[in-house]
């Protein structure tokens, strides 16, 4: 229940949400196993919705490829983002607590993007205001979360900018590359 509260709170009010996360006792492992991975599963399942509900020209194999690619794109984005951020900003990986905070930071931001992607899969249009708002909202959430990482000033802005670029761009890049490698 605490994780759902944290996710909701960080979406509704990023500054207060990160403070709630800071005070909660949710472990990174629990966030991964009870929130992020299940949401990736839901994302994969929703890749079949267009085929079943409103676009009957999509084949089962195309839906299966979409499901696998979207799952792995976000799965890999998490690990790549944490690695790049911890390498680029060594102060984010000095202690076990700092590493856990960095992992949580990446996970909560990616959970927002996964939720947006789930809505994109379900709704029958490519241009959705909710998707655009979601993709514009993540940099704000990422910036507000820099205090959770213990960063201030220009260092916080740099981390938020790089984190946002990674978390927004990496799934798109990985989806493109996986499509090129697998589908073609």
Residue pairs with C-beta under 8 A, 6 or more apart in sequence:
2 24
2 25
2 26
3 26
3 30
3 31
3 34
3 35
4 35
5 20
5 24
6 17
6 20
6 21
6 24
6 26
6 108
7 35
7 108
7 111
9 16
9 17
9 20
9 21
10 17
10 18
10 20
10 21
10 108
10 112
10 141
10 145
11 17
11 112
11 115
11 141
14 140
14 141
14 144
14 145
15 144
15 147
17 108
17 141
17 144
18 144
18 145
18 147
18 148
19 148
21 104
21 108
21 148
22 148
26 104
27 100
28 100
28 103
28 104
28 107
31 103
31 104
31 107
31 108
32 107
35 107
35 111
36 78
36 107
36 110
36 111
36 114
39 111
39 114
39 115
39 118
40 71
40 74
40 75
40 114
41 71
42 118
43 67
43 70
43 71
43 74
43 114
43 117
43 118
43 121
44 67
44 68
44 70
44 71
45 67
46 118
46 121
46 122
47 63
47 64
47 66
47 67
47 70
47 121
48 63
48 67
49 121
49 122
50 58
50 63
50 121
50 124
51 58
51 59
51 60
51 62
51 63
53 124
54 124
55 124
65 179
65 182
65 183
68 182
69 174
69 175
69 178
69 179
69 182
70 117
70 121
70 171
70 175
72 174
72 178
73 170
73 171
73 172
73 174
73 175
73 178
74 110
74 113
74 114
74 117
74 171
76 170
76 174
77 110
77 166
77 167
77 170
77 171
77 174
78 106
78 107
78 110
80 166
80 170
81 106
81 110
81 163
81 166
81 167
81 170
82 102
82 103
82 106
84 162
84 166
85 92
85 102
85 106
85 159
85 162
85 163
85 166
86 92
86 93
86 99
86 102
88 162
89 155
89 158
89 159
91 98
91 150
92 98
92 99
92 101
92 102
92 149
92 159
93 99
93 102
98 149
98 150
101 148
101 149
101 150
102 149
104 148
105 142
105 145
105 148
105 149
105 163
106 163
106 167
108 141
108 145
109 138
109 141
109 142
109 145
109 163
109 164
109 167
110 167
112 134
112 137
112 138
112 141
113 134
113 135
113 138
113 167
113 168
113 171
115 134
116 130
116 131
116 134
116 135
117 171
119 128
119 130
119 131
119 134
120 128
120 131
123 130
135 168
138 164
138 167
138 168
139 160
139 161
139 164
139 168
142 159
142 160
142 163
142 164
142 167
143 156
143 157
143 160
143 164
145 160
146 152
146 155
146 156
146 157
146 159
146 160
147 156
149 156
149 159
151 159
